[in-house]
Amino acid sequence: MTVETQTPTLVGIDFDAMPWEKWVKAGADGRVKIAYTQGFRVRLMELPAGFDEQEWCTRGHQGYVLSGEFTILFDDRAVSCRPGMGFIIPGTERHRSRGSGTEPTLVYVIDEVPAP
């Protein structure tokens, strides 16, 4: 008899137990905790006061703002999200983000990215 062992599917993500990693992106250097599960990348991101992402992105994201200010910039508009607000960014529109000049931003983000 052959017994197959499978890696259990990650259901709960204990961000408190995870170490912070440095996250470097033009205009938005900060810290991040990352988990991969079921074809998704799940991130807790802490971005410093004054962050202003310079690179445009075309990947779709969903998220929730925990603290600070999180403004999503599109070609034709800007959408401001305050703590307690969720967001869904379509992958069909290029976008980047910006925060407050006076306080850090803490945001929870999910996107479809396979594990490295």
Contacts in CASP RR format, 6 or more apart in sequence:
PFRMAT RR
TARGET T0000
AUTHOR 0000-0000-0000
METHOD contacts of the structure
MODEL  1
MTVETQTPTLVGIDFDAMPWEKWVKAGADGRVKIAYTQGFRVRLMELPAG
FDEQEWCTRGHQGYVLSGEFTILFDDRAVSCRPGMGFIIPGTERHRSRGS
GTEPTLVYVIDEVPAP
9 37 0 8 1.000
9 38 0 8 1.000
10 35 0 8 1.000
10 36 0 8 1.000
10 37 0 8 1.000
10 38 0 8 1.000
11 37 0 8 1.000
13 35 0 8 1.000
13 37 0 8 1.000
13 42 0 8 1.000
15 33 0 8 1.000
15 44 0 8 1.000
18 33 0 8 1.000
18 35 0 8 1.000
19 33 0 8 1.000
20 31 0 8 1.000
20 32 0 8 1.000
20 33 0 8 1.000
20 46 0 8 1.000
21 31 0 8 1.000
21 32 0 8 1.000
21 33 0 8 1.000
21 34 0 8 1.000
22 29 0 8 1.000
22 30 0 8 1.000
22 31 0 8 1.000
22 32 0 8 1.000
23 29 0 8 1.000
23 30 0 8 1.000
23 31 0 8 1.000
23 32 0 8 1.000
23 45 0 8 1.000
24 30 0 8 1.000
25 53 0 8 1.000
25 54 0 8 1.000
25 55 0 8 1.000
26 53 0 8 1.000
26 54 0 8 1.000
26 55 0 8 1.000
27 51 0 8 1.000
27 52 0 8 1.000
27 53 0 8 1.000
27 54 0 8 1.000
28 47 0 8 1.000
28 51 0 8 1.000
28 52 0 8 1.000
28 53 0 8 1.000
28 54 0 8 1.000
28 97 0 8 1.000
29 48 0 8 1.000
29 51 0 8 1.000
30 45 0 8 1.000
30 46 0 8 1.000
30 47 0 8 1.000
30 48 0 8 1.000
30 51 0 8 1.000
31 45 0 8 1.000
31 46 0 8 1.000
32 43 0 8 1.000
32 44 0 8 1.000
32 45 0 8 1.000
32 46 0 8 1.000
33 43 0 8 1.000
33 44 0 8 1.000
34 41 0 8 1.000
34 42 0 8 1.000
34 43 0 8 1.000
35 41 0 8 1.000
35 42 0 8 1.000
35 43 0 8 1.000
36 42 0 8 1.000
36 113 0 8 1.000
36 114 0 8 1.000
36 115 0 8 1.000
36 116 0 8 1.000
39 112 0 8 1.000
39 113 0 8 1.000
39 114 0 8 1.000
39 115 0 8 1.000
40 110 0 8 1.000
40 111 0 8 1.000
40 112 0 8 1.000
40 113 0 8 1.000
41 110 0 8 1.000
41 111 0 8 1.000
41 112 0 8 1.000
41 113 0 8 1.000
41 115 0 8 1.000
42 108 0 8 1.000
42 109 0 8 1.000
42 110 0 8 1.000
43 108 0 8 1.000
43 109 0 8 1.000
43 110 0 8 1.000
44 106 0 8 1.000
44 107 0 8 1.000
44 108 0 8 1.000
45 105 0 8 1.000
45 106 0 8 1.000
45 107 0 8 1.000
45 108 0 8 1.000
45 109 0 8 1.000
46 104 0 8 1.000
46 105 0 8 1.000
46 106 0 8 1.000
47 99 0 8 1.000
47 104 0 8 1.000
47 105 0 8 1.000
47 106 0 8 1.000
47 107 0 8 1.000
48 104 0 8 1.000
49 99 0 8 1.000
49 100 0 8 1.000
49 101 0 8 1.000
49 102 0 8 1.000
49 103 0 8 1.000
49 104 0 8 1.000
50 98 0 8 1.000
50 99 0 8 1.000
50 100 0 8 1.000
50 101 0 8 1.000
50 102 0 8 1.000
51 97 0 8 1.000
51 98 0 8 1.000
51 99 0 8 1.000
51 105 0 8 1.000
52 98 0 8 1.000
52 99 0 8 1.000
53 96 0 8 1.000
53 97 0 8 1.000
53 98 0 8 1.000
54 96 0 8 1.000
55 96 0 8 1.000
56 94 0 8 1.000
56 95 0 8 1.000
56 96 0 8 1.000
57 94 0 8 1.000
57 95 0 8 1.000
57 96 0 8 1.000
58 91 0 8 1.000
58 92 0 8 1.000
58 93 0 8 1.000
58 94 0 8 1.000
58 95 0 8 1.000
59 91 0 8 1.000
59 111 0 8 1.000
59 112 0 8 1.000
59 113 0 8 1.000
60 89 0 8 1.000
60 90 0 8 1.000
60 91 0 8 1.000
60 111 0 8 1.000
60 112 0 8 1.000
61 87 0 8 1.000
61 88 0 8 1.000
61 89 0 8 1.000
61 91 0 8 1.000
61 109 0 8 1.000
61 110 0 8 1.000
61 111 0 8 1.000
62 86 0 8 1.000
62 87 0 8 1.000
62 88 0 8 1.000
62 89 0 8 1.000
62 109 0 8 1.000
62 110 0 8 1.000
62 111 0 8 1.000
63 86 0 8 1.000
63 87 0 8 1.000
63 88 0 8 1.000
63 107 0 8 1.000
63 108 0 8 1.000
63 109 0 8 1.000
63 110 0 8 1.000
64 84 0 8 1.000
64 85 0 8 1.000
64 86 0 8 1.000
64 87 0 8 1.000
64 107 0 8 1.000
64 108 0 8 1.000
65 81 0 8 1.000
65 82 0 8 1.000
65 83 0 8 1.000
65 84 0 8 1.000
65 85 0 8 1.000
65 86 0 8 1.000
65 87 0 8 1.000
65 105 0 8 1.000
65 106 0 8 1.000
65 107 0 8 1.000
66 83 0 8 1.000
66 84 0 8 1.000
66 106 0 8 1.000
66 107 0 8 1.000
66 108 0 8 1.000
67 83 0 8 1.000
67 103 0 8 1.000
67 104 0 8 1.000
67 105 0 8 1.000
67 106 0 8 1.000
68 82 0 8 1.000
68 83 0 8 1.000
68 99 0 8 1.000
68 100 0 8 1.000
68 103 0 8 1.000
68 104 0 8 1.000
68 105 0 8 1.000
68 106 0 8 1.000
69 80 0 8 1.000
69 81 0 8 1.000
69 82 0 8 1.000
69 99 0 8 1.000
69 100 0 8 1.000
69 103 0 8 1.000
69 105 0 8 1.000
70 80 0 8 1.000
70 81 0 8 1.000
70 82 0 8 1.000
70 87 0 8 1.000
70 97 0 8 1.000
70 99 0 8 1.000
70 105 0 8 1.000
70 107 0 8 1.000
71 78 0 8 1.000
71 79 0 8 1.000
71 80 0 8 1.000
71 81 0 8 1.000
71 97 0 8 1.000
71 98 0 8 1.000
71 99 0 8 1.000
72 78 0 8 1.000
72 79 0 8 1.000
72 81 0 8 1.000
72 87 0 8 1.000
72 89 0 8 1.000
72 95 0 8 1.000
72 96 0 8 1.000
72 97 0 8 1.000
73 95 0 8 1.000
73 96 0 8 1.000
73 97 0 8 1.000
73 98 0 8 1.000
74 93 0 8 1.000
74 94 0 8 1.000
74 95 0 8 1.000
75 93 0 8 1.000
75 94 0 8 1.000
79 87 0 8 1.000
81 87 0 8 1.000
89 95 0 8 1.000
99 105 0 8 1.000
END
